């Protein structure tokens, strides 16, 4: 059996699968490099931004899915670590198989039976090898220290520790084919080999998994739960894994969008958008969305970047970490928001200090009135902020007064002719009216339509006109 859900996978020990290789770690170091397709979920609307980052940091072209919010790109197993350096992606998974036009049957029973039969026909080998390598990369600080015994504990940490021992053991077929060619660390006898095989088989029984199905389209005869249940049951029968909806080691993804279907294995334990924030507010932005907004305005060295409604500081924090040649000023009129920002900055600084890296961040925090900023006229290069939608904070009625006032104040502190503003709002009608009311101080360069918590919002890239502020 299997389950349907939206959670991210925990990483765990390797299991007996269709791959005859000893371990992906060995493959990577011995030159046996494989190429796979990596899928990534990204903030809806910033697919092209994510594709640009993949090209810039990994050097490959990314393909944008028909289903908004996903991109796909190829990578070799020896460069897998690079995908975890991406700042624009929420979740990562390795693709097992893709179907551009999967012909779903009209009958629900026939379709579910087809999904069951598909599980044993899929090319799982490379995907499981990459999953195993990804697990080793995440646990690189706890390399194996030799020896064959592992003390198992009923915790996820124990499962992670078991990876080291599992990676050293061969499947029976692999041991038969490489007998006499492998280097051994100690002098094993027949008893030791038998013990290794028994331990390997025992660990395989400990593997827990779940299937998550996400489905879009109204022409399917089945539900997401039914697809996850039947496909997961076939996966369980094929691998002899144990189904567990909460404490799973492997998460198999079944993504269906109309006729497009992608089967994958999750590589992230939790969404990467939570990376910077420890103190959340009522409207905390995803760090991945903040990165997309920052890339829109292309920060340059020595730029002064202002967030006048910083909330929890998600935008300036992401900027100070990724675009650290600029200086960031985070401000808000709410004491609790300012305190959350300060706490999040301290959290990042402590985390960096614990890792032995420079803990300082080019960021400062201020409490102020955003319509009367204590900032010199024409002194700011970029303004980037999440404006109140009028739902959880403020109201639509108040926005009609607030938006023109803050746009005028932003125009005052921005450099005429070169200053930029990247503003996120869901109150698009009010924003359009406010732009027209500020006397040609801002020109609109680009609009990116995004999904924020289920709300259809817009990110506006504005440029300060040369018009003098009066």
C-alpha positions as CSV (number, residue, x, y, z in Angstrom):
1,X,0.0,0.0,0.0
2,X,1.0,3.6,-0.3
3,X,-0.1,7.1,0.7
4,X,-0.8,10.4,-0.9
5,X,0.6,13.6,0.6
6,X,2.5,16.7,0.0
7,X,5.4,16.3,2.4
8,X,9.1,16.0,1.5
9,X,11.1,12.9,1.8
10,X,13.5,12.0,4.6
11,X,16.7,10.5,3.4
12,X,17.5,7.0,4.6
13,X,19.6,3.9,4.0
14,X,19.9,2.1,0.7
15,X,17.8,-1.0,-0.1
16,X,18.0,-4.0,-2.3
17,X,16.9,-2.6,-5.7
18,X,17.3,-3.4,-9.3
19,X,20.8,-1.8,-9.4
20,X,23.7,-4.3,-9.3
21,X,26.2,-1.5,-8.3
22,X,27.8,-1.6,-4.9
23,X,27.3,2.1,-4.1
24,X,26.9,5.3,-5.9
25,X,29.7,6.8,-3.9
26,X,32.0,4.2,-5.4
27,X,30.6,4.9,-8.8
28,X,31.4,8.6,-8.5
29,X,34.9,8.1,-7.4
30,X,35.8,5.3,-9.8
31,X,34.7,7.2,-12.8
32,X,31.5,5.3,-13.4
33,X,29.4,8.4,-13.9
34,X,25.8,8.3,-14.9
35,X,23.6,11.0,-16.4
36,X,20.1,11.6,-15.0
37,X,17.4,14.2,-15.3
38,X,16.7,16.3,-12.2
39,X,13.3,17.8,-11.7
40,X,12.8,20.9,-9.5
41,X,9.7,22.7,-8.2
42,X,10.0,26.4,-8.3
43,X,7.8,29.4,-7.4
44,X,5.1,29.6,-10.0
45,X,6.0,32.5,-12.4
46,X,9.7,32.3,-11.8
47,X,10.4,29.2,-14.0
48,X,12.5,31.2,-16.5
49,X,14.5,32.7,-13.6
50,X,15.2,29.2,-12.2
51,X,16.3,28.1,-15.7
52,X,18.7,31.0,-16.0
53,X,20.2,30.1,-12.6
54,X,20.7,26.5,-13.7
55,X,22.4,27.6,-16.9
56,X,24.6,30.1,-14.9
57,X,25.6,27.7,-12.0
58,X,25.5,24.2,-13.6
59,X,26.0,25.1,-17.3
60,X,23.1,23.1,-18.7
61,X,19.9,24.1,-20.4
62,X,16.7,23.6,-18.3
63,X,13.4,22.7,-19.8
64,X,10.3,24.4,-18.4
65,X,7.4,22.0,-17.8
66,X,4.0,22.5,-19.3
67,X,2.8,22.3,-15.7
68,X,3.8,25.6,-14.2
69,X,6.1,25.6,-11.3
70,X,8.5,22.8,-12.5
71,X,11.7,22.7,-14.5
72,X,13.9,19.7,-15.7
73,X,17.6,19.6,-16.5
74,X,20.3,16.9,-17.0
75,X,23.2,16.4,-14.7
76,X,25.9,13.8,-14.2
77,X,26.2,12.0,-10.9
78,X,29.6,13.5,-10.1
79,X,28.1,17.0,-10.1
80,X,25.0,16.2,-8.1
81,X,26.2,18.4,-5.3
82,X,25.7,21.5,-7.5
83,X,21.9,21.1,-7.5
84,X,21.9,21.8,-3.8
85,X,23.5,25.2,-4.5
86,X,20.5,26.4,-6.4
87,X,18.6,29.2,-4.7
88,X,15.5,29.4,-6.8
89,X,14.2,25.8,-6.3
90,X,11.9,24.6,-3.6
91,X,12.1,20.8,-3.9
92,X,14.4,18.5,-6.0
93,X,13.8,15.0,-7.3
94,X,15.5,12.6,-9.7
95,X,13.3,11.5,-12.7
96,X,12.7,7.8,-13.1
97,X,10.7,8.1,-16.3
98,X,8.7,10.8,-18.2
99,X,5.7,10.4,-20.4
100,X,4.7,13.3,-22.5
101,X,1.5,11.6,-23.7
102,X,0.5,8.8,-21.4
103,X,-2.8,7.4,-22.7
104,X,-5.0,7.0,-19.6
105,X,-7.8,4.5,-20.1
106,X,-11.4,5.7,-19.9
107,X,-12.1,3.0,-17.3
108,X,-10.8,3.7,-13.8
109,X,-10.1,0.0,-13.2
110,X,-8.1,-0.3,-16.4
111,X,-6.0,2.8,-15.7
112,X,-5.2,1.7,-12.1
113,X,-4.2,-1.8,-13.4
114,X,-2.0,-0.1,-15.9
115,X,-0.3,1.9,-13.2
116,X,0.3,-1.3,-11.2
117,X,1.9,-3.0,-14.1
118,X,4.0,0.0,-14.8
119,X,5.9,-0.2,-11.5
120,X,7.9,-3.3,-12.4
121,X,8.8,-2.0,-15.9
122,X,10.3,1.4,-14.9
123,X,14.1,2.0,-15.2
124,X,14.7,2.5,-11.4
125,X,18.4,1.7,-11.4
126,X,20.0,5.2,-12.1
127,X,17.4,7.0,-10.0
128,X,18.1,4.8,-7.0
129,X,21.9,5.2,-7.5
130,X,21.5,9.0,-7.5
131,X,19.2,8.9,-4.5
132,X,21.9,6.9,-2.7
133,X,24.6,9.4,-3.7
134,X,22.4,12.2,-2.6
135,X,22.0,10.6,0.8
136,X,25.8,10.2,1.1
137,X,26.3,13.9,0.2
138,X,23.9,15.0,2.9
139,X,25.6,12.8,5.5
140,X,29.2,13.7,4.4
141,X,30.1,14.9,7.8
142,X,29.6,11.4,9.3
143,X,31.8,9.3,7.0
144,X,32.2,5.6,7.8
145,X,35.1,4.9,10.1
146,X,35.6,1.2,9.1
147,X,34.1,-1.9,10.5
148,X,31.0,-3.8,9.5
149,X,28.8,-3.4,12.5
150,X,26.2,-0.8,12.9
151,X,24.2,-0.2,16.1
152,X,20.6,0.4,15.0
153,X,18.5,2.9,16.9
154,X,14.8,3.6,16.5
155,X,15.6,7.1,15.2
156,X,16.1,8.7,11.8
157,X,19.7,9.4,12.8
158,X,20.3,5.7,13.2
159,X,18.8,5.1,9.8
160,X,21.2,7.7,8.4
161,X,24.2,6.2,10.1
162,X,23.2,2.8,8.6
163,X,23.9,4.3,5.2
164,X,27.6,4.0,5.7
165,X,27.4,0.3,6.4
166,X,24.9,-0.4,3.6
167,X,27.1,1.3,1.0
168,X,29.9,-1.1,1.7
169,X,27.8,-4.2,1.1
170,X,27.1,-5.9,-2.3
171,X,24.0,-7.6,-3.6
172,X,24.6,-11.3,-4.1
173,X,24.8,-10.9,-7.9
174,X,27.3,-8.0,-7.6
175,X,29.5,-10.0,-5.2
176,X,29.6,-13.0,-7.5
177,X,30.6,-10.9,-10.5
178,X,33.3,-9.0,-8.7
179,X,34.8,-11.8,-6.6
180,X,38.5,-11.7,-6.6
181,X,38.7,-8.1,-7.9
182,X,37.5,-6.1,-5.0
183,X,39.9,-4.6,-2.4
184,X,39.1,-5.6,1.1
185,X,39.7,-3.5,4.2
186,X,40.2,-6.5,6.5
187,X,40.6,-10.2,6.0
188,X,37.1,-11.6,5.6
189,X,36.3,-15.2,5.8
190,X,33.2,-17.1,4.6
191,X,31.4,-16.4,7.9
192,X,32.0,-12.6,7.6
193,X,30.7,-12.5,4.0
194,X,27.6,-14.5,5.0
195,X,27.1,-12.1,7.9
196,X,27.4,-9.1,5.6
197,X,24.7,-10.5,3.3
198,X,22.4,-11.2,6.2
199,X,22.8,-7.6,7.5
200,X,22.2,-6.2,4.0
201,X,19.0,-8.2,3.7
202,X,17.9,-7.1,7.2
203,X,18.4,-3.5,6.3
204,X,16.4,-3.9,3.1
205,X,13.5,-4.9,5.3
206,X,13.8,-1.7,7.3
207,X,13.3,0.6,4.3
208,X,10.1,2.6,4.5
209,X,8.5,4.5,1.6
210,X,5.5,6.3,0.5
211,X,4.0,7.4,-2.8
212,X,2.9,11.0,-3.3
213,X,0.6,11.7,-6.2
214,X,0.0,15.3,-7.5
215,X,-2.6,15.5,-10.2
216,X,-4.0,18.3,-12.4
217,X,-6.6,17.9,-15.1
218,X,-10.3,17.1,-15.3
219,X,-10.2,14.2,-17.8
220,X,-8.9,11.6,-15.4
221,X,-11.2,8.7,-14.2
222,X,-9.2,8.3,-11.0
223,X,-8.3,10.3,-7.9
224,X,-4.9,11.2,-6.7
225,X,-5.4,8.9,-3.7
226,X,-6.4,6.0,-5.9
227,X,-3.4,6.4,-8.1
228,X,-1.0,6.7,-5.2
229,X,-2.5,3.6,-3.5
230,X,-2.4,1.3,-6.5
231,X,0.9,2.4,-7.9
232,X,2.4,2.3,-4.4
233,X,1.1,-1.2,-3.8
234,X,2.9,-2.4,-6.9
235,X,6.1,-0.6,-5.9
236,X,5.9,-2.3,-2.5
237,X,5.5,-5.7,-4.1
238,X,8.4,-5.1,-6.5
239,X,10.9,-3.9,-4.0
240,X,9.6,-5.5,-0.8
241,X,9.7,-2.1,0.9
242,X,7.4,-1.2,3.8
243,X,4.8,1.5,3.4
244,X,4.9,4.3,5.9
245,X,3.1,7.5,5.4
246,X,5.0,9.6,8.0
247,X,8.4,8.1,8.9
248,X,9.5,7.1,5.4
249,X,13.0,6.8,3.9
250,X,12.1,7.1,0.3
251,X,9.4,9.2,-1.3
252,X,8.3,8.2,-4.8
253,X,6.6,11.0,-6.7
254,X,3.8,10.5,-9.2
255,X,3.2,13.8,-11.0
256,X,0.3,13.8,-13.4
257,X,-0.7,16.9,-15.5
258,X,-3.3,16.1,-18.1
259,X,-1.6,13.6,-20.3
260,X,1.9,14.3,-19.0
261,X,3.2,11.9,-16.3
262,X,6.5,12.0,-14.4
263,X,7.7,9.4,-11.9
264,X,10.5,10.5,-9.6
265,X,12.3,10.0,-6.3
266,X,12.5,13.0,-3.9
267,X,16.0,14.3,-3.1
268,X,15.1,17.0,-0.5
269,X,13.9,16.3,3.0
270,X,12.1,19.6,3.3
271,X,11.4,22.5,1.0
272,X,14.5,24.6,0.4
273,X,12.4,27.8,0.8
274,X,12.6,27.5,4.6
275,X,16.4,27.8,4.6
276,X,16.8,31.3,6.2
277,X,13.8,31.8,8.5
278,X,13.6,30.6,12.1
279,X,11.1,33.2,13.3
280,X,8.0,33.3,11.0
281,X,5.4,36.0,10.7
282,X,1.9,35.9,9.4
283,X,3.0,36.6,5.8
284,X,6.6,35.3,5.6
285,X,7.8,35.0,2.0
286,X,9.5,31.9,0.6
287,X,13.2,32.4,0.4
288,X,13.0,31.0,-3.2
289,X,10.5,33.7,-4.2
290,X,12.7,36.3,-2.6
291,X,15.6,35.1,-4.7
292,X,13.5,35.4,-7.9
293,X,12.6,39.0,-7.0
294,X,16.2,39.9,-6.3
295,X,17.4,38.5,-9.6
296,X,14.8,40.6,-11.4
297,X,16.6,43.8,-10.3
298,X,20.1,42.4,-10.8
299,X,21.9,43.9,-7.7
300,X,25.4,45.3,-8.4
301,X,28.4,45.7,-6.1
302,X,28.0,48.6,-3.7
303,X,24.2,49.0,-4.3
304,X,22.1,50.3,-1.5
305,X,19.0,48.0,-1.3
306,X,16.0,48.9,0.8
307,X,13.1,46.8,2.1
308,X,10.8,49.3,3.8
309,X,8.2,46.7,4.8
310,X,10.5,43.8,5.7
311,X,8.2,41.7,7.9
312,X,10.5,38.9,9.0
313,X,13.4,40.1,6.8
314,X,13.2,37.3,4.2
315,X,14.1,39.5,1.2
316,X,17.1,41.3,2.7
317,X,18.4,38.1,4.3
318,X,18.3,36.2,1.0
319,X,20.0,39.2,-0.7
320,X,22.7,39.6,2.0
321,X,23.6,35.9,1.6
322,X,23.5,35.5,-2.1
323,X,24.3,39.0,-3.4
324,X,26.6,40.1,-0.6
325,X,28.4,42.8,-2.4
326,X,25.4,45.1,-1.8
327,X,24.2,46.7,1.4
328,X,20.7,46.0,2.7
329,X,18.5,48.1,5.0
330,X,15.5,46.3,6.4
331,X,12.8,48.4,8.1
332,X,9.2,48.1,9.3
333,X,6.7,50.1,11.4
334,X,5.8,47.1,13.6
335,X,8.0,46.3,16.6
336,X,7.3,42.5,16.4
337,X,8.3,42.5,12.7
338,X,11.6,44.3,13.5
339,X,12.3,41.8,16.3
340,X,11.6,38.9,14.1
341,X,14.0,40.3,11.5
342,X,16.7,40.8,14.1
343,X,16.2,37.3,15.4
344,X,16.4,35.8,11.9
345,X,19.6,37.7,11.2
346,X,21.1,36.5,14.5
347,X,20.1,32.9,13.7
348,X,21.9,33.0,10.3
349,X,25.0,34.6,11.8
350,X,25.2,31.9,14.5
351,X,24.7,29.2,12.0
352,X,27.5,30.6,9.8
353,X,29.8,31.0,12.8
354,X,29.2,27.4,13.9
355,X,30.2,26.2,10.4
356,X,33.5,28.3,10.7
357,X,32.6,30.8,8.0
358,X,32.4,34.5,8.3
359,X,29.3,35.3,10.3
360,X,28.9,39.0,9.3
361,X,26.1,40.1,7.0
362,X,25.8,43.4,5.1
363,X,22.4,44.2,6.6
364,X,21.0,46.6,9.1
365,X,17.5,46.8,10.7
366,X,15.5,49.9,11.5
367,X,12.0,50.7,12.9
368,X,10.4,53.5,10.8
369,X,7.3,54.9,9.2
370,X,7.4,53.8,5.5
371,X,5.7,57.0,4.4
372,X,8.3,59.1,6.1
373,X,11.6,57.3,5.7
374,X,14.7,58.6,7.5
375,X,16.7,58.2,4.3
376,X,18.4,60.9,2.2
377,X,16.7,61.9,-1.0
378,X,18.0,60.1,-4.2
379,X,20.3,57.8,-2.2
380,X,18.9,54.3,-2.8
381,X,19.6,52.1,-5.8
382,X,17.0,49.4,-5.3
383,X,13.8,49.0,-3.4
384,X,12.4,45.6,-3.0
385,X,9.4,44.6,-0.8
386,X,6.3,42.6,-0.3
387,X,3.4,45.1,-0.1
388,X,0.4,44.4,2.1
389,X,-2.3,42.5,0.1
390,X,-5.1,43.8,2.3
391,X,-6.0,40.3,3.5
392,X,-4.0,39.1,6.5
393,X,-2.4,42.5,7.1
394,X,-4.2,45.8,6.5
395,X,-7.2,46.1,4.3
396,X,-8.1,46.8,0.7
397,X,-9.6,50.1,1.8
398,X,-6.5,51.3,3.5
399,X,-4.4,50.3,0.5
400,X,-6.0,53.0,-1.6
401,X,-4.3,55.6,0.7
402,X,-1.2,53.6,1.6
403,X,0.0,52.6,-1.9
404,X,0.3,56.2,-3.4
405,X,1.9,57.5,-0.3
406,X,4.6,54.8,-0.1
407,X,5.2,54.9,-3.9
408,X,5.9,58.6,-3.6
409,X,8.2,58.1,-0.7
410,X,10.0,55.3,-2.5
411,X,10.4,57.7,-5.5
412,X,11.9,60.3,-3.2
413,X,14.7,58.1,-1.8
414,X,15.4,56.4,-5.2
415,X,18.1,57.6,-7.6
416,X,16.4,59.4,-10.5
417,X,17.0,57.7,-13.9
418,X,18.6,54.6,-12.4
419,X,16.7,53.5,-9.3
420,X,14.6,50.4,-9.5
421,X,11.8,48.9,-7.4
422,X,10.6,45.3,-7.3
423,X,7.2,45.2,-5.6
424,X,4.9,42.2,-4.9
425,X,1.2,42.7,-4.4
426,X,-2.1,40.9,-4.9
427,X,-4.0,44.1,-4.9
428,X,-3.3,44.8,-8.6
429,X,-6.2,47.2,-9.3
430,X,-5.1,49.5,-6.4
431,X,-1.5,49.3,-7.4
432,X,-2.2,50.3,-11.1
433,X,-4.2,53.3,-9.8
434,X,-1.5,54.3,-7.4
435,X,1.2,54.2,-10.2
436,X,-0.9,56.6,-12.2
437,X,-1.4,58.9,-9.2
438,X,2.3,59.5,-8.5
439,X,3.0,61.9,-11.4
440,X,5.2,59.8,-13.7
441,X,7.8,59.1,-11.1
442,X,7.9,55.3,-12.0
443,X,7.8,53.5,-15.3
444,X,6.8,49.8,-15.4
445,X,9.4,47.5,-17.0
446,X,8.1,44.0,-16.4
447,X,5.4,42.1,-14.6
448,X,5.7,38.5,-13.4
449,X,2.5,36.7,-12.4
450,X,3.1,34.5,-9.4
451,X,1.1,32.2,-7.0
452,X,1.5,33.2,-3.4
453,X,-0.3,30.9,-1.0
454,X,-3.0,30.2,-3.6
455,X,-3.4,33.9,-4.4
456,X,-2.9,35.2,-7.9
457,X,-0.3,38.0,-7.3
458,X,2.1,40.1,-9.4
459,X,5.7,41.1,-9.1
460,X,6.2,44.5,-10.7
461,X,9.7,45.7,-11.8
462,X,9.7,49.5,-11.9
463,X,12.3,52.0,-12.9
464,X,12.6,55.5,-11.4
465,X,12.2,58.0,-14.2
466,X,14.5,61.1,-14.4
467,X,11.5,63.3,-13.3
468,X,12.4,65.4,-10.3
469,X,10.6,64.7,-7.0
470,X,8.5,67.6,-5.7
